[in-house]
Structure formats: C-alpha cells, structure tokens
Amino acid sequence: MTACNFEDLAALKKEFFRISRNLKCPPDFFPSLNKNLVYVPMNDLTVVSATENCYCVGTSDLTSCAGIAIYDPDTKVGGVAHISFNPEIEGYITPVRGFQFSRFSDYADRLISTAGKNGGNKYLFYAFNIGNGCRTQSQNSLLTEIVKTTVDQWQEKEKIIGFEYRDERAFLLNTKTGDILPNL
C-alpha cells in the first residue's frame, strides 16, 4: 500500500472540484456524495429545484470561507454559495464593493437573482460559518455586520422571509423538503 501525502490529497480534491463544476450530479466514485446532490465548489454557486433529478445542493470545507443557502418553500427552489475570502484561491472574483468581505453580499445578490430566474421568489436565508470561521475575531465581527446589512436589504425588498445563522462547515439543502443537513 502506498502512502498518500497531503499534497496528493489536495491535488486530487482540486481535480475533483474542476471536474465536478461541469457535472450536474457528482460521479459515483465520490463516496460522501449521493446521486441526487449537486456539489458546490469554492467560489461558486448553484441553484436547483425539487423537480430536478439532482434536487439536493451542498458544499463543504467552509474553514475560513462562508456559505449561503436560500430556499423558497412555495416553489421549492433553493441554492447554495461557497464564498472564499482568499484572493489566492482559484476562481476568486474581486468584490464589486471593493473590499474582501463584501464578497458575501455579491454572492447573496447573485444567488437570489439566479434563484429568481429559476422560479424562486421569497426565501429562507441561511448564513454558514460567519462568527466562528478561521478568521480573526475582528474579521468575524466585520463579516457578521456585512451579513446583517445584506439580509436587511433583501428583507426590505421582501425577498427574505426568514433568516438564520448556522455554524456548520459542511451542509446540504434538500429542495424537496427544505431540510438543511449538517454534513455531506
């Protein structure tokens, strides 16, 4: 048996994410994912509905990243975003509002817009790994303020009907039931 070092694992994981971006459902060889799940890699977002073959959407590895899940209980449309704040990570997009943690707002805007194009209207909004991420306490506090401001703006537009902070660093959303499951 050959030992596998961390560089090999990181390369394998990166290759899987590269391949999975182009797949609607994950390949069967990835044991922690099931055939009904769309996996959202870092710096990406995906919207699905309960009527699709892949009606679950999720992400993992939110160590220093943040996650968003939205769900419209009437239309059963939901989405997930995985937001990295590290500009050295592949797929990083410079924030529209000009500073690092404003990426949360940018992704929330894109996720709600994309869900709206897929039939969504009013959403339960979940923010993951906000106050306890592997960031400094002042960074976590700043991110928490940005999340609150973002949610307040969307609530004023009557697009968010419920809001919850969640601590999970890996989760999936089942759009048939609206359940958030804490692990992939």
C-alpha positions as CSV (number, residue, x, y, z in Angstrom):
1,M,0.0,0.0,0.0
2,T,1.3,3.4,-1.0
3,A,1.1,6.3,1.5
4,C,-0.8,9.3,0.3
5,N,0.6,12.7,1.4
6,F,-1.4,15.9,1.9
7,E,-0.2,17.4,-1.4
8,D,-1.6,14.3,-3.2
9,L,-4.9,14.7,-1.4
10,A,-5.1,18.4,-2.2
11,A,-4.3,17.8,-5.9
12,L,-7.0,15.0,-6.0
13,K,-9.5,17.3,-4.3
14,K,-8.7,20.2,-6.7
15,E,-9.1,17.9,-9.7
16,F,-12.4,16.6,-8.4
17,F,-13.7,20.2,-8.0
18,R,-12.5,21.0,-11.5
19,I,-14.4,18.0,-13.0
20,S,-17.5,18.4,-10.8
21,R,-18.0,22.0,-12.0
22,N,-19.1,20.5,-15.3
23,L,-21.3,17.8,-13.9
24,K,-24.9,18.2,-12.8
25,C,-24.7,15.3,-10.5
26,P,-21.5,14.1,-8.8
27,P,-19.7,10.9,-10.0
28,D,-20.5,7.7,-8.2
29,F,-16.8,7.2,-7.2
30,F,-17.0,10.1,-4.6
31,P,-18.5,8.2,-1.6
32,S,-19.7,11.0,0.6
33,L,-22.0,12.4,-2.1
34,N,-25.2,10.8,-3.4
35,K,-26.7,10.7,-6.8
36,N,-29.2,13.5,-6.0
37,L,-26.6,16.1,-4.9
38,V,-25.0,18.9,-6.8
39,Y,-21.7,19.8,-5.0
40,V,-20.8,23.5,-5.0
41,P,-17.0,24.0,-5.0
42,M,-15.2,27.0,-3.6
43,N,-16.0,30.4,-5.2
44,D,-19.2,29.1,-6.9
45,L,-22.9,28.9,-6.5
46,T,-25.7,26.6,-7.8
47,V,-29.5,26.8,-7.8
48,V,-31.7,23.6,-8.1
49,S,-35.3,22.8,-7.7
50,A,-37.3,19.8,-6.2
51,T,-38.4,18.8,-9.7
52,E,-34.8,18.1,-10.9
53,N,-33.0,14.8,-10.7
54,C,-30.4,16.4,-8.5
55,Y,-32.6,18.2,-6.0
56,C,-30.0,18.5,-3.2
57,V,-27.3,21.1,-3.3
58,G,-24.4,21.4,-0.8
59,T,-20.9,22.3,-0.1
60,S,-18.1,21.6,2.4
61,D,-14.7,22.9,3.7
62,L,-16.0,26.2,5.0
63,T,-13.0,26.6,7.2
64,S,-12.2,30.2,6.5
65,C,-15.0,30.6,3.9
66,A,-18.6,31.4,4.4
67,G,-21.7,29.7,2.9
68,I,-25.2,30.7,2.0
69,A,-28.2,28.6,1.4
70,I,-31.5,30.0,0.3
71,Y,-34.8,28.2,-0.1
72,D,-38.3,29.2,-1.4
73,P,-40.7,26.9,0.4
74,D,-43.5,27.7,-2.0
75,T,-41.7,26.9,-5.3
76,K,-39.2,24.5,-3.8
77,V,-36.2,26.3,-5.4
78,G,-33.0,26.6,-3.5
79,G,-29.4,27.4,-3.9
80,V,-26.0,27.3,-2.2
81,A,-23.0,29.6,-2.5
82,H,-19.4,28.8,-1.2
83,I,-17.5,32.1,-0.7
84,S,-13.8,32.2,-0.2
85,F,-12.2,35.4,1.0
86,N,-8.7,34.4,-0.1
87,P,-7.6,36.1,-3.4
88,E,-5.0,33.4,-3.9
89,I,-7.7,30.7,-4.3
90,E,-8.7,29.6,-7.9
91,G,-11.9,31.2,-9.0
92,Y,-11.6,34.3,-6.8
93,I,-13.6,37.2,-8.1
94,T,-12.6,40.7,-7.0
95,P,-15.5,42.0,-4.9
96,V,-17.8,44.6,-6.5
97,R,-18.0,46.8,-3.5
98,G,-14.2,46.9,-3.2
99,F,-13.2,45.0,-0.1
100,Q,-12.7,41.4,0.9
101,F,-15.8,40.6,3.0
102,S,-18.2,42.4,0.7
103,R,-17.9,39.3,-1.5
104,F,-20.6,37.8,0.8
105,S,-23.1,40.5,-0.4
106,D,-22.0,40.0,-4.0
107,Y,-22.7,36.2,-3.8
108,A,-26.0,36.7,-2.0
109,D,-27.1,39.1,-4.7
110,R,-26.1,36.6,-7.5
111,L,-27.7,33.7,-5.7
112,I,-31.1,35.4,-5.1
113,S,-31.0,36.7,-8.7
114,T,-30.2,33.2,-10.1
115,A,-32.9,31.6,-8.0
116,G,-35.4,34.2,-9.2
117,K,-34.6,33.2,-12.8
118,N,-35.4,29.6,-11.9
119,G,-38.8,30.3,-10.3
120,G,-37.9,31.4,-6.8
121,N,-39.5,34.4,-5.2
122,K,-39.3,34.6,-1.3
123,Y,-36.6,32.8,0.6
124,L,-35.5,31.4,3.9
125,F,-31.9,32.6,4.1
126,Y,-29.1,30.7,6.0
127,A,-25.6,32.1,6.6
128,F,-22.9,29.5,7.4
129,N,-19.6,29.8,9.3
130,I,-19.9,33.5,9.9
131,G,-19.0,34.2,13.5
132,N,-16.8,31.2,14.1
133,G,-14.7,30.9,10.9
134,C,-10.9,30.5,10.9
135,R,-10.5,34.3,10.8
136,T,-9.6,36.8,13.4
137,Q,-12.4,37.9,15.8
138,S,-12.4,41.4,14.2
139,Q,-12.8,39.8,10.7
140,N,-15.7,37.6,12.0
141,S,-17.3,40.7,13.5
142,L,-17.0,42.6,10.3
143,L,-18.4,39.7,8.3
144,T,-21.3,39.4,10.7
145,E,-22.1,43.1,10.1
146,I,-22.0,42.6,6.4
147,V,-24.3,39.6,6.6
148,K,-26.8,41.6,8.7
149,T,-26.7,44.5,6.3
150,T,-27.2,42.2,3.3
151,V,-30.1,40.4,4.9
152,D,-31.7,43.7,5.9
153,Q,-31.5,45.0,2.4
154,W,-33.1,41.9,0.9
155,Q,-35.8,41.8,3.7
156,E,-36.7,45.4,2.7
157,K,-37.3,44.1,-0.8
158,E,-39.5,41.4,0.7
159,K,-37.2,38.7,-0.8
160,I,-36.1,37.1,2.6
161,I,-38.9,35.8,4.8
162,G,-36.7,34.1,7.4
163,F,-33.0,34.2,8.4
164,E,-30.8,32.0,10.5
165,Y,-27.0,31.9,11.3
166,R,-25.7,28.3,11.2
167,D,-22.3,27.0,12.4
168,E,-21.9,24.0,10.0
169,R,-18.8,24.0,7.8
170,A,-20.4,21.4,5.5
171,F,-24.1,21.1,4.7
172,L,-26.6,20.3,2.1
173,L,-30.1,21.6,1.3
174,N,-32.8,19.2,0.2
175,T,-35.2,21.2,-2.0
176,K,-37.9,18.6,-1.8
177,T,-38.2,19.0,2.0
178,G,-36.4,22.3,2.7
179,D,-34.2,20.5,5.3
180,I,-30.6,21.6,5.9
181,L,-28.4,18.6,6.7
182,P,-25.2,19.4,8.5
183,N,-22.8,17.1,6.6
184,L,-22.1,15.9,3.1
